């Protein structure tokens, strides 16, 4: 009986602490959210699409990531990055960041075969710029 009463006390103390935590969360939830700025795109979840369409970081071939082979992608990115005067980093950095941006943007929707092609394009890009794979 004594053991049961001590467990009841611990259950009550657990409940009271969880009530306090819930009260804190409820106050936080009632707080007014800070106003956010809307991007120029219609859907704020599509910010990366907006970047791909309007960014002037590099001019790349249309749909090269969707259709090209690994070598074609690497050659196109190298050509675009070396010609561009609007990049901030080296041509290699610009080309690799554009490729990584596309891979990350595609996420889980990227088929494994296409992911393998793009990973192979990274290797080819490193070779094209004389970097170690």
N, C-alpha and C positions, 0 to 999 in steps of 0.2 A: 504494500500500500504506500509506503514511504517513497519507493522508487517511482510509482505512478504519479505521485504529487510533485516530485521534482521534475519529471518530464513535462507535466502540465505547465509548470512555471517557465521552463525553457521555451515551450511552444508559445506561451503568452508573450514572452519577451521577443521572440522571433517575429510574432505577428505585429507587435507594437513598432518594432524597427522597420518592418516592411511597410506599415501604414505611414510612417514618417517619410520613407523614401518615396512612396507614391504621392504623398502630399507635395513634396518638393518637385516631383516630375510634373504634377498637375499645374503648379504655379508656373513652372517653366513653359509648359505647353500653352498657358493662357497669355504669356507675354507676346506683345506684338512683334511680328517678324520685321526685320530691317528691310526697307525697300530695296529691290534689286533693279539693276539696269537691264533692259531688254536689248539683246543683240539685234542686228539688222535682219537676221534671218527670222522666218516665221516661227520656227520651232526651236526653243533654246537648247533642246537635247541634241540638235543637229549642228552644233557649233563647229565640229571638225569638218563637216561637209562644206560649211560656209568658208572655212579656211582653205580647203582644197580648191574651191571655185574662185575665190577672190584674192588669194595670196599672190604677192608678186615676188616671192622668194626665188622661184625658178619657173621657167616655162618648160614643161615637159610634154612629150607626145601624148595625145589624147588616148586614154584607156590602155596605156602601155602596161600597167600592172595587171590588167585583166586578161590580156591576150598574148603578150609577148613571152618568148622563151627567156631563160635565165640570162643568156648572153645578150639578147636584144635589150632586156631591161637594163643590164649593167652598162652597155654601150650608150643607150639613150640617156641614162642618168649622168654618165661621165661627160657626154657632149653638152648636155644642158647646164651642168654645174660649172664647167670650164668656160662656157660662153657668157654666163650670167655675171653682170657687174653689180647686181643688187644683193648678193649674198653677204652674210656677216662673217662666216668662218671660211675655212679652206674649201676648195671644190670637193674634196673627199668628204668632209664633214657635212656639207650641204646635201650631197647625193645620198649618203648613208642615212641622214636624218629624214629625208623625204621617203626613203624606202621603209624605214622603221615606223614612220608616221602612218603609212598606208597599212602596214601589217597590224599595228596596234589598233587602228581605226576599224579594221575588218573584224578583229576579235574572233569570237567563236564561230562566226558565220563564214569564215574562210575555210574552204575545203582543204583536207590534208594534202592533197596532190598539189594544190596551188600554193599552199604554205611551204611545201618542200621546194617548189620552183623559186619562190621568193627568197628562201634561205640560201639556195644555190646561187641566186643573183647577188646576195651579199658577198659570198665567197668570190664570185667573178669580179665584183666591184673592187674588192680589196686587191685582187691580182692586177686589175686594170690600173690602179693607182700605185702599184709597186709596194703594197703593204703585205705583211705576213698574215696568212689566213688564220 
